[in-house]
């Protein structure tokens, strides 16, 4: 669907089930931050690198603050940057379904070793992955165009 010139994905963000808030208590802040740092290292090597700021360390710290709060920790993102308003913050970037798939692939590579590497609770991986798939769909703002 289009609203003006911006593509709006067929999903109601209010219907996206959040990941378990127990994850923070089981992983801890340090492990969440390390996981997001590794995710950003994957993004640095990806085809969507140009969508991110030059300073990927700062970008990963900002993202980690979001995920710490999302997973049950203190609301670091809110405290440091205000209301996340993620779709609005991402509208400045051309996010296509293909870019979303690349972003998800980077996260999935990190999550493949998350239980051993970061202590991510295995029982919560399916719910977290489902959240990422739905949440990232909501970030898509541009349709892929056939060449």
CNS distance restraints for C-alpha pairs under 8 A (distance, minus, plus):
assign (resid   1 and name CA) (resid   7 and name CA) 5.85 0.50 0.50
assign (resid   1 and name CA) (resid   8 and name CA) 5.22 0.50 0.50
assign (resid   1 and name CA) (resid   9 and name CA) 6.39 0.50 0.50
assign (resid   1 and name CA) (resid  10 and name CA) 6.92 0.50 0.50
assign (resid   2 and name CA) (resid   6 and name CA) 5.61 0.50 0.50
assign (resid   2 and name CA) (resid   7 and name CA) 4.45 0.50 0.50
assign (resid   2 and name CA) (resid   8 and name CA) 5.50 0.50 0.50
assign (resid   3 and name CA) (resid   7 and name CA) 6.34 0.50 0.50
assign (resid   3 and name CA) (resid   8 and name CA) 6.58 0.50 0.50
assign (resid   6 and name CA) (resid 141 and name CA) 5.90 0.50 0.50
assign (resid   6 and name CA) (resid 142 and name CA) 6.65 0.50 0.50
assign (resid   7 and name CA) (resid 140 and name CA) 7.42 0.50 0.50
assign (resid   7 and name CA) (resid 141 and name CA) 4.72 0.50 0.50
assign (resid   7 and name CA) (resid 142 and name CA) 5.24 0.50 0.50
assign (resid   7 and name CA) (resid 143 and name CA) 6.60 0.50 0.50
assign (resid   8 and name CA) (resid 138 and name CA) 7.76 0.50 0.50
assign (resid   8 and name CA) (resid 140 and name CA) 7.32 0.50 0.50
assign (resid   8 and name CA) (resid 141 and name CA) 6.02 0.50 0.50
assign (resid   9 and name CA) (resid 137 and name CA) 6.71 0.50 0.50
assign (resid   9 and name CA) (resid 138 and name CA) 6.02 0.50 0.50
assign (resid   9 and name CA) (resid 140 and name CA) 6.52 0.50 0.50
assign (resid   9 and name CA) (resid 141 and name CA) 7.27 0.50 0.50
assign (resid  11 and name CA) (resid  15 and name CA) 7.91 0.50 0.50
assign (resid  11 and name CA) (resid 134 and name CA) 7.91 0.50 0.50
assign (resid  11 and name CA) (resid 137 and name CA) 7.56 0.50 0.50
assign (resid  11 and name CA) (resid 138 and name CA) 6.60 0.50 0.50
assign (resid  12 and name CA) (resid  16 and name CA) 7.18 0.50 0.50
assign (resid  12 and name CA) (resid 138 and name CA) 8.00 0.50 0.50
assign (resid  13 and name CA) (resid 135 and name CA) 7.34 0.50 0.50
assign (resid  13 and name CA) (resid 138 and name CA) 6.67 0.50 0.50
assign (resid  16 and name CA) (resid 131 and name CA) 6.69 0.50 0.50
assign (resid  16 and name CA) (resid 134 and name CA) 6.34 0.50 0.50
assign (resid  16 and name CA) (resid 135 and name CA) 6.99 0.50 0.50
assign (resid  17 and name CA) (resid 131 and name CA) 6.36 0.50 0.50
assign (resid  18 and name CA) (resid  70 and name CA) 7.80 0.50 0.50
assign (resid  18 and name CA) (resid 127 and name CA) 7.93 0.50 0.50
assign (resid  18 and name CA) (resid 128 and name CA) 7.67 0.50 0.50
assign (resid  18 and name CA) (resid 131 and name CA) 5.98 0.50 0.50
assign (resid  19 and name CA) (resid  70 and name CA) 7.46 0.50 0.50
assign (resid  19 and name CA) (resid  71 and name CA) 6.56 0.50 0.50
assign (resid  19 and name CA) (resid 124 and name CA) 7.59 0.50 0.50
assign (resid  19 and name CA) (resid 127 and name CA) 5.66 0.50 0.50
assign (resid  19 and name CA) (resid 128 and name CA) 4.94 0.50 0.50
assign (resid  19 and name CA) (resid 131 and name CA) 6.12 0.50 0.50
assign (resid  20 and name CA) (resid  71 and name CA) 6.31 0.50 0.50
assign (resid  20 and name CA) (resid  72 and name CA) 7.50 0.50 0.50
assign (resid  20 and name CA) (resid 124 and name CA) 6.85 0.50 0.50
assign (resid  20 and name CA) (resid 127 and name CA) 7.36 0.50 0.50
assign (resid  20 and name CA) (resid 128 and name CA) 7.48 0.50 0.50
assign (resid  21 and name CA) (resid  25 and name CA) 7.90 0.50 0.50
assign (resid  21 and name CA) (resid  70 and name CA) 6.92 0.50 0.50
assign (resid  21 and name CA) (resid  71 and name CA) 4.53 0.50 0.50
assign (resid  21 and name CA) (resid  72 and name CA) 3.95 0.50 0.50
assign (resid  21 and name CA) (resid  73 and name CA) 7.67 0.50 0.50
assign (resid  22 and name CA) (resid  26 and name CA) 6.47 0.50 0.50
assign (resid  22 and name CA) (resid  71 and name CA) 6.82 0.50 0.50
assign (resid  22 and name CA) (resid  72 and name CA) 6.08 0.50 0.50
assign (resid  23 and name CA) (resid  27 and name CA) 5.97 0.50 0.50
assign (resid  23 and name CA) (resid  28 and name CA) 7.94 0.50 0.50
assign (resid  23 and name CA) (resid  71 and name CA) 5.49 0.50 0.50
assign (resid  23 and name CA) (resid  72 and name CA) 6.62 0.50 0.50
assign (resid  23 and name CA) (resid 120 and name CA) 7.20 0.50 0.50
assign (resid  23 and name CA) (resid 121 and name CA) 6.78 0.50 0.50
assign (resid  23 and name CA) (resid 124 and name CA) 7.22 0.50 0.50
assign (resid  24 and name CA) (resid  28 and name CA) 5.13 0.50 0.50
assign (resid  24 and name CA) (resid  29 and name CA) 6.66 0.50 0.50
assign (resid  24 and name CA) (resid  32 and name CA) 7.70 0.50 0.50
assign (resid  24 and name CA) (resid  68 and name CA) 6.79 0.50 0.50
assign (resid  24 and name CA) (resid  71 and name CA) 5.16 0.50 0.50
assign (resid  24 and name CA) (resid  72 and name CA) 5.07 0.50 0.50
assign (resid  24 and name CA) (resid  73 and name CA) 5.54 0.50 0.50
assign (resid  25 and name CA) (resid  72 and name CA) 7.18 0.50 0.50
assign (resid  25 and name CA) (resid  73 and name CA) 7.48 0.50 0.50
assign (resid  26 and name CA) (resid 119 and name CA) 7.46 0.50 0.50
assign (resid  26 and name CA) (resid 120 and name CA) 7.35 0.50 0.50
assign (resid  26 and name CA) (resid 121 and name CA) 6.78 0.50 0.50
assign (resid  27 and name CA) (resid  31 and name CA) 5.90 0.50 0.50
assign (resid  27 and name CA) (resid  32 and name CA) 6.77 0.50 0.50
assign (resid  27 and name CA) (resid 118 and name CA) 6.89 0.50 0.50
assign (resid  27 and name CA) (resid 119 and name CA) 5.49 0.50 0.50
assign (resid  27 and name CA) (resid 120 and name CA) 5.78 0.50 0.50
assign (resid  27 and name CA) (resid 121 and name CA) 7.31 0.50 0.50
assign (resid  28 and name CA) (resid  32 and name CA) 6.55 0.50 0.50
assign (resid  29 and name CA) (resid  33 and name CA) 6.15 0.50 0.50
assign (resid  29 and name CA) (resid  68 and name CA) 6.34 0.50 0.50
assign (resid  29 and name CA) (resid  73 and name CA) 7.30 0.50 0.50
assign (resid  30 and name CA) (resid  34 and name CA) 6.22 0.50 0.50
assign (resid  31 and name CA) (resid  35 and name CA) 6.07 0.50 0.50
assign (resid  31 and name CA) (resid 118 and name CA) 5.06 0.50 0.50
assign (resid  31 and name CA) (resid 119 and name CA) 7.18 0.50 0.50
assign (resid  32 and name CA) (resid  36 and name CA) 6.28 0.50 0.50
assign (resid  32 and name CA) (resid  64 and name CA) 6.85 0.50 0.50
assign (resid  32 and name CA) (resid  67 and name CA) 7.36 0.50 0.50
assign (resid  32 and name CA) (resid  68 and name CA) 6.57 0.50 0.50
assign (resid  32 and name CA) (resid 118 and name CA) 7.18 0.50 0.50
assign (resid  33 and name CA) (resid  37 and name CA) 6.13 0.50 0.50
assign (resid  33 and name CA) (resid  61 and name CA) 7.29 0.50 0.50
assign (resid  33 and name CA) (resid  64 and name CA) 5.28 0.50 0.50
assign (resid  33 and name CA) (resid  65 and name CA) 7.91 0.50 0.50
assign (resid  33 and name CA) (resid  68 and name CA) 7.71 0.50 0.50
assign (resid  34 and name CA) (resid  38 and name CA) 6.23 0.50 0.50
assign (resid  34 and name CA) (resid 118 and name CA) 7.40 0.50 0.50
assign (resid  35 and name CA) (resid  39 and name CA) 6.21 0.50 0.50
assign (resid  35 and name CA) (resid 110 and name CA) 7.13 0.50 0.50
assign (resid  35 and name CA) (resid 114 and name CA) 7.37 0.50 0.50
assign (resid  35 and name CA) (resid 118 and name CA) 6.55 0.50 0.50
assign (resid  36 and name CA) (resid  40 and name CA) 6.19 0.50 0.50
assign (resid  36 and name CA) (resid  60 and name CA) 6.17 0.50 0.50
assign (resid  36 and name CA) (resid  61 and name CA) 7.92 0.50 0.50
assign (resid  36 and name CA) (resid  63 and name CA) 7.18 0.50 0.50
assign (resid  36 and name CA) (resid  64 and name CA) 5.73 0.50 0.50
assign (resid  37 and name CA) (resid  41 and name CA) 6.37 0.50 0.50
assign (resid  37 and name CA) (resid  57 and name CA) 7.38 0.50 0.50
assign (resid  37 and name CA) (resid  60 and name CA) 5.61 0.50 0.50
assign (resid  37 and name CA) (resid  61 and name CA) 7.55 0.50 0.50
assign (resid  37 and name CA) (resid  64 and name CA) 7.78 0.50 0.50
assign (resid  38 and name CA) (resid  42 and name CA) 6.41 0.50 0.50
assign (resid  38 and name CA) (resid 110 and name CA) 6.79 0.50 0.50
assign (resid  39 and name CA) (resid  43 and name CA) 6.33 0.50 0.50
assign (resid  39 and name CA) (resid 106 and name CA) 6.34 0.50 0.50
assign (resid  39 and name CA) (resid 107 and name CA) 5.79 0.50 0.50
assign (resid  39 and name CA) (resid 110 and name CA) 5.97 0.50 0.50
assign (resid  40 and name CA) (resid  44 and name CA) 6.11 0.50 0.50
assign (resid  40 and name CA) (resid  56 and name CA) 6.76 0.50 0.50
assign (resid  40 and name CA) (resid  57 and name CA) 7.86 0.50 0.50
assign (resid  40 and name CA) (resid  60 and name CA) 5.96 0.50 0.50
assign (resid  41 and name CA) (resid  45 and name CA) 6.79 0.50 0.50
assign (resid  42 and name CA) (resid  46 and name CA) 6.42 0.50 0.50
assign (resid  42 and name CA) (resid 106 and name CA) 5.46 0.50 0.50
assign (resid  42 and name CA) (resid 107 and name CA) 7.82 0.50 0.50
assign (resid  42 and name CA) (resid 110 and name CA) 7.92 0.50 0.50
assign (resid  43 and name CA) (resid  47 and name CA) 7.85 0.50 0.50
assign (resid  43 and name CA) (resid  48 and name CA) 6.82 0.50 0.50
assign (resid  43 and name CA) (resid  49 and name CA) 5.80 0.50 0.50
assign (resid  43 and name CA) (resid 103 and name CA) 7.06 0.50 0.50
assign (resid  43 and name CA) (resid 106 and name CA) 6.15 0.50 0.50
assign (resid  44 and name CA) (resid  49 and name CA) 5.28 0.50 0.50
assign (resid  44 and name CA) (resid  56 and name CA) 7.60 0.50 0.50
assign (resid  45 and name CA) (resid  49 and name CA) 6.84 0.50 0.50
assign (resid  46 and name CA) (resid 102 and name CA) 7.25 0.50 0.50
assign (resid  46 and name CA) (resid 106 and name CA) 7.63 0.50 0.50
assign (resid  47 and name CA) (resid  99 and name CA) 7.87 0.50 0.50
assign (resid  47 and name CA) (resid 102 and name CA) 7.16 0.50 0.50
assign (resid  48 and name CA) (resid  52 and name CA) 7.64 0.50 0.50
assign (resid  48 and name CA) (resid  99 and name CA) 6.16 0.50 0.50
assign (resid  48 and name CA) (resid 102 and name CA) 6.91 0.50 0.50
assign (resid  48 and name CA) (resid 103 and name CA) 7.16 0.50 0.50
assign (resid  51 and name CA) (resid  93 and name CA) 6.50 0.50 0.50
assign (resid  51 and name CA) (resid  94 and name CA) 7.78 0.50 0.50
assign (resid  52 and name CA) (resid  56 and name CA) 7.19 0.50 0.50
assign (resid  52 and name CA) (resid  59 and name CA) 7.64 0.50 0.50
assign (resid  53 and name CA) (resid  59 and name CA) 6.83 0.50 0.50
assign (resid  55 and name CA) (resid  59 and name CA) 6.37 0.50 0.50
assign (resid  56 and name CA) (resid  60 and name CA) 5.94 0.50 0.50
assign (resid  57 and name CA) (resid  61 and name CA) 6.28 0.50 0.50
assign (resid  58 and name CA) (resid  62 and name CA) 6.30 0.50 0.50
assign (resid  59 and name CA) (resid  63 and name CA) 6.21 0.50 0.50
assign (resid  60 and name CA) (resid  64 and name CA) 5.89 0.50 0.50
assign (resid  61 and name CA) (resid  65 and name CA) 6.22 0.50 0.50
assign (resid  62 and name CA) (resid  66 and name CA) 6.64 0.50 0.50
assign (resid  62 and name CA) (resid  77 and name CA) 6.96 0.50 0.50
assign (resid  63 and name CA) (resid  67 and name CA) 6.35 0.50 0.50
assign (resid  64 and name CA) (resid  68 and name CA) 5.99 0.50 0.50
assign (resid  65 and name CA) (resid  69 and name CA) 6.56 0.50 0.50
assign (resid  65 and name CA) (resid  75 and name CA) 7.51 0.50 0.50
assign (resid  65 and name CA) (resid  76 and name CA) 5.05 0.50 0.50
assign (resid  65 and name CA) (resid  77 and name CA) 4.80 0.50 0.50
assign (resid  66 and name CA) (resid  70 and name CA) 6.17 0.50 0.50
assign (resid  66 and name CA) (resid  75 and name CA) 7.54 0.50 0.50
assign (resid  66 and name CA) (resid  76 and name CA) 6.74 0.50 0.50
assign (resid  66 and name CA) (resid  77 and name CA) 4.92 0.50 0.50
assign (resid  66 and name CA) (resid  78 and name CA) 7.91 0.50 0.50
assign (resid  66 and name CA) (resid  84 and name CA) 7.73 0.50 0.50
assign (resid  67 and name CA) (resid  71 and name CA) 5.92 0.50 0.50
assign (resid  68 and name CA) (resid  72 and name CA) 6.56 0.50 0.50
assign (resid  68 and name CA) (resid  73 and name CA) 5.11 0.50 0.50
assign (resid  68 and name CA) (resid  74 and name CA) 6.73 0.50 0.50
assign (resid  68 and name CA) (resid  75 and name CA) 7.23 0.50 0.50
assign (resid  68 and name CA) (resid  76 and name CA) 7.10 0.50 0.50
assign (resid  69 and name CA) (resid  73 and name CA) 4.62 0.50 0.50
assign (resid  69 and name CA) (resid  74 and name CA) 5.21 0.50 0.50
assign (resid  69 and name CA) (resid  75 and name CA) 4.50 0.50 0.50
assign (resid  69 and name CA) (resid  76 and name CA) 6.19 0.50 0.50
assign (resid  69 and name CA) (resid  77 and name CA) 7.04 0.50 0.50
assign (resid  70 and name CA) (resid  75 and name CA) 7.85 0.50 0.50
assign (resid  75 and name CA) (resid  79 and name CA) 6.25 0.50 0.50
assign (resid  76 and name CA) (resid  80 and name CA) 6.06 0.50 0.50
assign (resid  77 and name CA) (resid  81 and name CA) 5.55 0.50 0.50
assign (resid  77 and name CA) (resid  82 and name CA) 6.64 0.50 0.50
assign (resid  77 and name CA) (resid  83 and name CA) 7.66 0.50 0.50
assign (resid  77 and name CA) (resid  84 and name CA) 7.09 0.50 0.50
assign (resid  78 and name CA) (resid  82 and name CA) 4.30 0.50 0.50
assign (resid  78 and name CA) (resid  83 and name CA) 5.39 0.50 0.50
assign (resid  78 and name CA) (resid  84 and name CA) 6.77 0.50 0.50
assign (resid  84 and name CA) (resid  89 and name CA) 7.74 0.50 0.50
assign (resid  85 and name CA) (resid  89 and name CA) 6.20 0.50 0.50
assign (resid  86 and name CA) (resid  90 and name CA) 6.15 0.50 0.50
assign (resid  86 and name CA) (resid 139 and name CA) 7.53 0.50 0.50
assign (resid  87 and name CA) (resid  91 and name CA) 6.22 0.50 0.50
assign (resid  87 and name CA) (resid 138 and name CA) 6.99 0.50 0.50
assign (resid  87 and name CA) (resid 139 and name CA) 5.40 0.50 0.50
assign (resid  88 and name CA) (resid  92 and name CA) 7.98 0.50 0.50
assign (resid  90 and name CA) (resid  95 and name CA) 7.93 0.50 0.50
assign (resid  90 and name CA) (resid 139 and name CA) 6.71 0.50 0.50
assign (resid  91 and name CA) (resid  95 and name CA) 7.99 0.50 0.50
assign (resid  91 and name CA) (resid 139 and name CA) 7.92 0.50 0.50
assign (resid  91 and name CA) (resid 141 and name CA) 6.62 0.50 0.50
assign (resid  94 and name CA) (resid 140 and name CA) 7.99 0.50 0.50
assign (resid  94 and name CA) (resid 141 and name CA) 6.58 0.50 0.50
assign (resid  94 and name CA) (resid 142 and name CA) 5.97 0.50 0.50
assign (resid  95 and name CA) (resid  99 and name CA) 5.83 0.50 0.50
assign (resid  95 and name CA) (resid 100 and name CA) 6.73 0.50 0.50
assign (resid  95 and name CA) (resid 139 and name CA) 6.93 0.50 0.50
assign (resid  95 and name CA) (resid 140 and name CA) 4.96 0.50 0.50
assign (resid  95 and name CA) (resid 141 and name CA) 5.44 0.50 0.50
assign (resid  95 and name CA) (resid 142 and name CA) 5.64 0.50 0.50
assign (resid  96 and name CA) (resid 100 and name CA) 6.20 0.50 0.50
assign (resid  96 and name CA) (resid 140 and name CA) 5.46 0.50 0.50
assign (resid  96 and name CA) (resid 141 and name CA) 6.42 0.50 0.50
assign (resid  96 and name CA) (resid 142 and name CA) 4.89 0.50 0.50
assign (resid  96 and name CA) (resid 143 and name CA) 5.40 0.50 0.50
assign (resid  96 and name CA) (resid 144 and name CA) 5.53 0.50 0.50
assign (resid  97 and name CA) (resid 101 and name CA) 6.26 0.50 0.50
assign (resid  97 and name CA) (resid 137 and name CA) 7.66 0.50 0.50
assign (resid  97 and name CA) (resid 140 and name CA) 6.24 0.50 0.50
assign (resid  97 and name CA) (resid 142 and name CA) 7.63 0.50 0.50
assign (resid  97 and name CA) (resid 143 and name CA) 6.61 0.50 0.50
assign (resid  97 and name CA) (resid 144 and name CA) 6.26 0.50 0.50
assign (resid  98 and name CA) (resid 102 and name CA) 6.34 0.50 0.50
assign (resid  98 and name CA) (resid 144 and name CA) 6.88 0.50 0.50
assign (resid  99 and name CA) (resid 103 and name CA) 6.16 0.50 0.50
assign (resid 100 and name CA) (resid 104 and name CA) 6.09 0.50 0.50
assign (resid 100 and name CA) (resid 136 and name CA) 6.33 0.50 0.50
assign (resid 100 and name CA) (resid 137 and name CA) 7.11 0.50 0.50
assign (resid 100 and name CA) (resid 140 and name CA) 6.91 0.50 0.50
assign (resid 101 and name CA) (resid 105 and name CA) 6.03 0.50 0.50
assign (resid 102 and name CA) (resid 106 and name CA) 6.35 0.50 0.50
assign (resid 103 and name CA) (resid 107 and name CA) 6.48 0.50 0.50
assign (resid 104 and name CA) (resid 108 and name CA) 5.97 0.50 0.50
assign (resid 104 and name CA) (resid 132 and name CA) 7.47 0.50 0.50
assign (resid 104 and name CA) (resid 133 and name CA) 7.18 0.50 0.50
assign (resid 104 and name CA) (resid 136 and name CA) 7.76 0.50 0.50
assign (resid 105 and name CA) (resid 109 and name CA) 6.18 0.50 0.50
assign (resid 106 and name CA) (resid 110 and name CA) 6.64 0.50 0.50
assign (resid 107 and name CA) (resid 111 and name CA) 6.13 0.50 0.50
assign (resid 108 and name CA) (resid 112 and name CA) 6.02 0.50 0.50
assign (resid 108 and name CA) (resid 129 and name CA) 7.99 0.50 0.50
assign (resid 109 and name CA) (resid 113 and name CA) 7.46 0.50 0.50
assign (resid 110 and name CA) (resid 114 and name CA) 6.23 0.50 0.50
assign (resid 111 and name CA) (resid 115 and name CA) 7.61 0.50 0.50
assign (resid 111 and name CA) (resid 125 and name CA) 7.88 0.50 0.50
assign (resid 113 and name CA) (resid 117 and name CA) 5.86 0.50 0.50
assign (resid 114 and name CA) (resid 118 and name CA) 5.21 0.50 0.50
assign (resid 114 and name CA) (resid 119 and name CA) 6.46 0.50 0.50
assign (resid 114 and name CA) (resid 120 and name CA) 5.38 0.50 0.50
assign (resid 115 and name CA) (resid 119 and name CA) 4.72 0.50 0.50
assign (resid 115 and name CA) (resid 120 and name CA) 4.38 0.50 0.50
assign (resid 115 and name CA) (resid 121 and name CA) 6.02 0.50 0.50
assign (resid 115 and name CA) (resid 122 and name CA) 5.95 0.50 0.50
assign (resid 116 and name CA) (resid 120 and name CA) 7.39 0.50 0.50
assign (resid 120 and name CA) (resid 124 and name CA) 7.73 0.50 0.50
assign (resid 120 and name CA) (resid 125 and name CA) 7.44 0.50 0.50
assign (resid 121 and name CA) (resid 125 and name CA) 6.76 0.50 0.50
assign (resid 124 and name CA) (resid 128 and name CA) 6.18 0.50 0.50
assign (resid 125 and name CA) (resid 129 and name CA) 5.97 0.50 0.50
assign (resid 126 and name CA) (resid 130 and name CA) 6.10 0.50 0.50
assign (resid 127 and name CA) (resid 131 and name CA) 6.16 0.50 0.50
assign (resid 128 and name CA) (resid 132 and name CA) 6.25 0.50 0.50
assign (resid 129 and name CA) (resid 133 and name CA) 6.24 0.50 0.50
assign (resid 130 and name CA) (resid 134 and name CA) 6.32 0.50 0.50
assign (resid 131 and name CA) (resid 135 and name CA) 5.80 0.50 0.50
assign (resid 132 and name CA) (resid 136 and name CA) 5.76 0.50 0.50
assign (resid 133 and name CA) (resid 137 and name CA) 6.28 0.50 0.50
assign (resid 134 and name CA) (resid 138 and name CA) 6.57 0.50 0.50
assign (resid 135 and name CA) (resid 139 and name CA) 6.78 0.50 0.50
assign (resid 136 and name CA) (resid 140 and name CA) 6.87 0.50 0.50
